[in-house]
Amino acid sequence: MTHTFIARMKVFPEMEDKFIETCEQMELAVKNHEPNCLLYKFYRLKEPHSFIVIESFVSEADDLAHQETEHFKEIAAAMIPCLDGGYEREYLDPLK
């Protein structure tokens, strides 16, 4: 079964441009280096300074492997100072 979730986060207003830049870097790195990632896309929410990322992997092991990649560690380290608080994952299961 696929491993899919949405992660919600808020960013500091003054860090929004930096955050978006890191999101774009992460999307590209995942696309180019992680064939078992089915979807990895950031979106802006209507609420100011609020974003989500939708991540879908072939398996939970692929998500864990994603978190251990050099590109994830490097880009996430640049992303974390932009966050106003943490993030919350909401897991999605297929209907069938």
TIRO-2110 file (N, C-alpha, C; in Angstrom, 1 decimal):
// TIRO-2110
0.9, -1.2, 0.0, N, 1, A
0.0, 0.0, 0.0, CA, 1, A
0.9, 1.2, 0.0, C, 1, A
0.5, 2.2, -0.7, N, 2, A
1.2, 3.5, -0.8, CA, 2, A
1.2, 4.2, 0.6, C, 2, A
2.2, 5.0, 0.8, N, 3, A
2.4, 5.8, 2.0, CA, 3, A
2.2, 7.3, 1.6, C, 3, A
1.1, 7.9, 2.0, N, 4, A
0.8, 9.2, 1.5, CA, 4, A
0.3, 10.1, 2.7, C, 4, A
0.7, 11.3, 2.7, N, 5, A
0.3, 12.2, 3.7, CA, 5, A
0.4, 13.7, 3.2, C, 5, A
-0.3, 14.5, 4.0, N, 6, A
-0.2, 16.0, 3.9, CA, 6, A
0.5, 16.5, 5.1, C, 6, A
1.4, 17.4, 5.0, N, 7, A
2.0, 18.1, 6.1, CA, 7, A
1.7, 19.5, 6.0, C, 7, A
1.1, 20.1, 7.1, N, 8, A
0.7, 21.5, 7.1, CA, 8, A
1.8, 22.3, 7.9, C, 8, A
2.1, 23.5, 7.5, N, 9, A
3.0, 24.3, 8.2, CA, 9, A
2.8, 25.8, 8.0, C, 9, A
3.2, 26.6, 8.9, N, 10, A
3.2, 28.1, 8.8, CA, 10, A
4.6, 28.5, 8.8, C, 10, A
4.8, 29.6, 8.1, N, 11, A
6.2, 30.2, 8.0, CA, 11, A
6.2, 31.7, 8.5, C, 11, A
7.3, 32.1, 9.0, N, 12, A
7.4, 33.5, 9.4, CA, 12, A
7.3, 34.4, 8.1, C, 12, A
6.5, 35.5, 8.2, N, 13, A
6.3, 36.3, 7.0, CA, 13, A
7.5, 36.7, 6.3, C, 13, A
8.5, 37.1, 7.1, N, 14, A
9.8, 37.6, 6.5, CA, 14, A
10.6, 36.5, 5.9, C, 14, A
10.3, 35.2, 6.1, N, 15, A
11.0, 34.1, 5.6, CA, 15, A
10.3, 33.4, 4.5, C, 15, A
9.1, 33.9, 4.1, N, 16, A
8.3, 33.3, 3.1, CA, 16, A
9.0, 33.0, 1.7, C, 16, A
9.8, 34.0, 1.2, N, 17, A
10.5, 33.9, 0.0, CA, 17, A
11.5, 32.8, 0.1, C, 17, A
12.3, 32.8, 1.1, N, 18, A
13.3, 31.7, 1.4, CA, 18, A
12.7, 30.4, 1.4, C, 18, A
11.5, 30.3, 2.1, N, 19, A
10.8, 29.0, 2.2, CA, 19, A
10.4, 28.5, 0.9, C, 19, A
9.8, 29.3, 0.1, N, 20, A
9.4, 28.9, -1.3, CA, 20, A
10.5, 28.5, -2.1, C, 20, A
11.6, 29.2, -2.0, N, 21, A
12.9, 28.8, -2.7, CA, 21, A
13.3, 27.4, -2.3, C, 21, A
13.3, 27.1, -1.0, N, 22, A
13.7, 25.7, -0.6, CA, 22, A
12.7, 24.7, -1.0, C, 22, A
11.4, 25.0, -1.0, N, 23, A
10.4, 24.1, -1.5, CA, 23, A
10.6, 23.7, -2.9, C, 23, A
10.9, 24.7, -3.7, N, 24, A
11.2, 24.4, -5.2, CA, 24, A
12.5, 23.5, -5.3, C, 24, A
13.5, 23.8, -4.5, N, 25, A
14.7, 22.9, -4.5, CA, 25, A
14.4, 21.5, -4.1, C, 25, A
13.6, 21.3, -3.1, N, 26, A
13.2, 20.0, -2.6, CA, 26, A
12.4, 19.2, -3.7, C, 26, A
11.4, 19.9, -4.2, N, 27, A
10.6, 19.2, -5.3, CA, 27, A
11.5, 18.7, -6.4, C, 27, A
12.4, 19.5, -6.9, N, 28, A
13.3, 19.2, -8.0, CA, 28, A
14.2, 18.0, -7.6, C, 28, A
14.8, 18.1, -6.4, N, 29, A
15.7, 17.1, -5.9, CA, 29, A
15.0, 15.7, -5.8, C, 29, A
13.8, 15.7, -5.2, N, 30, A
13.1, 14.5, -5.1, CA, 30, A
12.7, 13.9, -6.5, C, 30, A
12.3, 14.8, -7.4, N, 31, A
11.9, 14.3, -8.7, CA, 31, A
13.1, 13.7, -9.4, C, 31, A
14.3, 14.3, -9.2, N, 32, A
15.5, 13.8, -9.9, CA, 32, A
16.2, 12.6, -9.3, C, 32, A
15.9, 12.3, -8.0, N, 33, A
16.7, 11.3, -7.3, CA, 33, A
15.9, 10.3, -6.6, C, 33, A
14.6, 10.4, -6.6, N, 34, A
13.8, 9.4, -5.8, CA, 34, A
12.7, 8.8, -6.6, C, 34, A
13.0, 7.7, -7.4, N, 35, A
12.1, 7.1, -8.3, CA, 35, A
10.9, 6.5, -7.5, C, 35, A
11.0, 6.2, -6.3, N, 36, A
9.9, 5.6, -5.5, CA, 36, A
9.0, 6.6, -4.8, C, 36, A
9.2, 7.9, -5.2, N, 37, A
8.3, 9.0, -4.7, CA, 37, A
7.3, 9.2, -5.9, C, 37, A
6.0, 9.0, -5.5, N, 38, A
4.9, 9.1, -6.5, CA, 38, A
4.5, 10.6, -6.7, C, 38, A
4.5, 11.4, -5.6, N, 39, A
4.1, 12.8, -5.6, CA, 39, A
4.8, 13.5, -4.5, C, 39, A
5.4, 14.7, -4.8, N, 40, A
6.0, 15.5, -3.8, CA, 40, A
5.8, 16.9, -4.2, C, 40, A
4.8, 17.6, -3.7, N, 41, A
4.4, 18.9, -4.2, CA, 41, A
3.9, 19.8, -3.0, C, 41, A
4.5, 21.0, -3.0, N, 42, A
4.1, 22.1, -2.0, CA, 42, A
3.0, 22.9, -2.6, C, 42, A
2.1, 23.4, -1.7, N, 43, A
1.0, 24.3, -2.1, CA, 43, A
0.9, 25.4, -1.0, C, 43, A
0.5, 26.6, -1.5, N, 44, A
0.1, 27.7, -0.6, CA, 44, A
-1.3, 27.5, -0.2, C, 44, A
-1.6, 27.7, 1.1, N, 45, A
-3.0, 27.7, 1.5, CA, 45, A
-3.6, 29.1, 1.5, C, 45, A
-4.9, 29.2, 1.6, N, 46, A
-5.6, 30.5, 1.6, CA, 46, A
-5.1, 31.3, 2.9, C, 46, A
-4.9, 30.7, 4.0, N, 47, A
-4.5, 31.3, 5.2, CA, 47, A
-3.1, 31.9, 5.0, C, 47, A
-2.9, 33.2, 5.4, N, 48, A
-1.6, 33.8, 5.1, CA, 48, A
-0.5, 33.0, 5.7, C, 48, A
0.6, 32.9, 5.0, N, 49, A
1.9, 32.3, 5.4, CA, 49, A
1.7, 30.8, 5.8, C, 49, A
0.7, 30.2, 5.2, N, 50, A
0.4, 28.7, 5.5, CA, 50, A
0.6, 27.9, 4.2, C, 50, A
1.2, 26.7, 4.4, N, 51, A
1.5, 25.9, 3.2, CA, 51, A
1.3, 24.4, 3.6, C, 51, A
1.2, 23.6, 2.6, N, 52, A
1.1, 22.2, 2.8, CA, 52, A
2.1, 21.5, 1.8, C, 52, A
2.5, 20.3, 2.1, N, 53, A
3.2, 19.5, 1.1, CA, 53, A
2.4, 18.2, 1.1, C, 53, A
2.2, 17.7, -0.1, N, 54, A
1.6, 16.4, -0.3, CA, 54, A
2.7, 15.4, -0.7, C, 54, A
2.9, 14.4, 0.0, N, 55, A
4.0, 13.4, -0.2, CA, 55, A
3.4, 12.0, -0.4, C, 55, A
3.8, 11.3, -1.4, N, 56, A
3.3, 10.0, -1.6, CA, 56, A
4.4, 9.1, -2.1, C, 56, A
4.7, 8.0, -1.4, N, 57, A
5.8, 7.1, -1.7, CA, 57, A
5.2, 5.7, -1.9, C, 57, A
5.9, 4.9, -2.6, N, 58, A
5.5, 3.5, -2.9, CA, 58, A
5.3, 2.8, -1.5, C, 58, A
6.2, 3.1, -0.5, N, 59, A
6.0, 2.4, 0.8, CA, 59, A
6.5, 3.4, 1.9, C, 59, A
6.3, 3.0, 3.1, N, 60, A
6.8, 3.8, 4.2, CA, 60, A
8.3, 3.7, 4.3, C, 60, A
8.9, 2.6, 3.9, N, 61, A
10.3, 2.5, 3.8, CA, 61, A
10.9, 3.5, 2.8, C, 61, A
10.2, 3.8, 1.7, N, 62, A
10.7, 4.8, 0.8, CA, 62, A
10.6, 6.2, 1.4, C, 62, A
9.6, 6.5, 2.2, N, 63, A
9.6, 7.8, 3.0, CA, 63, A
10.7, 7.9, 3.9, C, 63, A
11.0, 6.8, 4.7, N, 64, A
12.1, 6.8, 5.6, CA, 64, A
13.5, 7.0, 4.8, C, 64, A
13.6, 6.4, 3.7, N, 65, A
14.8, 6.5, 2.9, CA, 65, A
14.9, 8.0, 2.4, C, 65, A
13.8, 8.6, 2.0, N, 66, A
13.8, 10.0, 1.6, CA, 66, A
14.4, 10.9, 2.7, C, 66, A
14.0, 10.6, 3.9, N, 67, A
14.5, 11.5, 5.0, CA, 67, A
16.0, 11.3, 5.3, C, 67, A
16.6, 10.2, 4.8, N, 68, A
18.0, 10.0, 5.0, CA, 68, A
18.9, 10.4, 3.8, C, 68, A
18.3, 11.0, 2.7, N, 69, A
19.0, 11.4, 1.6, CA, 69, A
19.8, 12.7, 1.9, C, 69, A
20.9, 12.9, 1.3, N, 70, A
21.7, 14.1, 1.5, CA, 70, A
21.0, 15.3, 1.1, C, 70, A
20.2, 15.2, -0.1, N, 71, A
19.5, 16.4, -0.5, CA, 71, A
18.4, 16.8, 0.5, C, 71, A
17.7, 15.8, 1.1, N, 72, A
16.7, 16.1, 2.1, CA, 72, A
17.3, 16.8, 3.3, C, 72, A
18.4, 16.2, 3.8, N, 73, A
19.1, 16.8, 5.0, CA, 73, A
19.5, 18.2, 4.8, C, 73, A
20.1, 18.5, 3.6, N, 74, A
20.6, 19.8, 3.3, CA, 74, A
19.5, 20.8, 3.1, C, 74, A
18.5, 20.5, 2.3, N, 75, A
17.4, 21.4, 2.0, CA, 75, A
16.5, 21.6, 3.3, C, 75, A
16.2, 20.6, 4.0, N, 76, A
15.4, 20.7, 5.2, CA, 76, A
16.1, 21.6, 6.2, C, 76, A
17.4, 21.5, 6.3, N, 77, A
18.1, 22.4, 7.3, CA, 77, A
17.9, 23.8, 6.9, C, 77, A
17.8, 24.2, 5.7, N, 78, A
17.5, 25.5, 5.2, CA, 78, A
16.1, 25.9, 5.4, C, 78, A
15.2, 24.9, 5.4, N, 79, A
13.7, 25.1, 5.5, CA, 79, A
13.3, 25.4, 7.0, C, 79, A
13.9, 24.6, 7.9, N, 80, A
13.5, 24.7, 9.3, CA, 80, A
13.4, 26.1, 9.9, C, 80, A
14.4, 26.9, 9.7, N, 81, A
14.4, 28.3, 10.3, CA, 81, A
13.2, 29.1, 9.8, C, 81, A
12.6, 28.7, 8.6, N, 82, A
11.5, 29.5, 8.1, CA, 82, A
10.2, 29.2, 8.8, C, 82, A
10.1, 28.0, 9.5, N, 83, A
8.9, 27.6, 10.0, CA, 83, A
8.5, 28.3, 11.3, C, 83, A
7.3, 28.7, 11.4, N, 84, A
6.7, 29.3, 12.6, CA, 84, A
6.0, 28.2, 13.4, C, 84, A
6.8, 27.4, 14.1, N, 85, A
6.2, 26.2, 14.8, CA, 85, A
6.7, 25.0, 14.0, C, 85, A
6.1, 23.9, 14.3, N, 86, A
6.4, 22.7, 13.6, CA, 86, A
5.5, 22.4, 12.4, C, 86, A
5.3, 21.2, 12.1, N, 87, A
4.4, 20.8, 11.1, CA, 87, A
3.6, 19.6, 11.6, C, 87, A
2.4, 19.3, 11.0, N, 88, A
1.6, 18.2, 11.4, CA, 88, A
1.3, 17.4, 10.1, C, 88, A
1.5, 16.1, 10.3, N, 89, A
1.2, 15.2, 9.2, CA, 89, A
-0.2, 14.6, 9.3, C, 89, A
-0.9, 14.5, 8.2, N, 90, A
-2.2, 13.8, 8.1, CA, 90, A
-2.1, 12.7, 7.1, C, 90, A
-2.2, 11.5, 7.5, N, 91, A
-2.0, 10.4, 6.6, CA, 91, A
-3.3, 10.1, 5.9, C, 91, A
-3.1, 9.7, 4.6, N, 92, A
-4.2, 9.4, 3.7, CA, 92, A
-4.1, 8.0, 3.2, C, 92, A
-5.2, 7.3, 3.4, N, 93, A
-5.3, 5.9, 2.9, CA, 93, A
-6.2, 5.8, 1.7, C, 93, A
-5.8, 4.9, 0.7, N, 94, A
-6.7, 4.7, -0.4, CA, 94, A
-8.1, 4.2, 0.0, C, 94, A
-9.1, 4.5, -0.9, N, 95, A
-10.4, 4.0, -0.6, CA, 95, A
-10.5, 2.5, -0.6, C, 95, A
-9.7, 1.9, -1.5, N, 96, A
-9.7, 0.4, -1.7, CA, 96, A
-8.3, -0.1, -1.7, C, 96, A
END
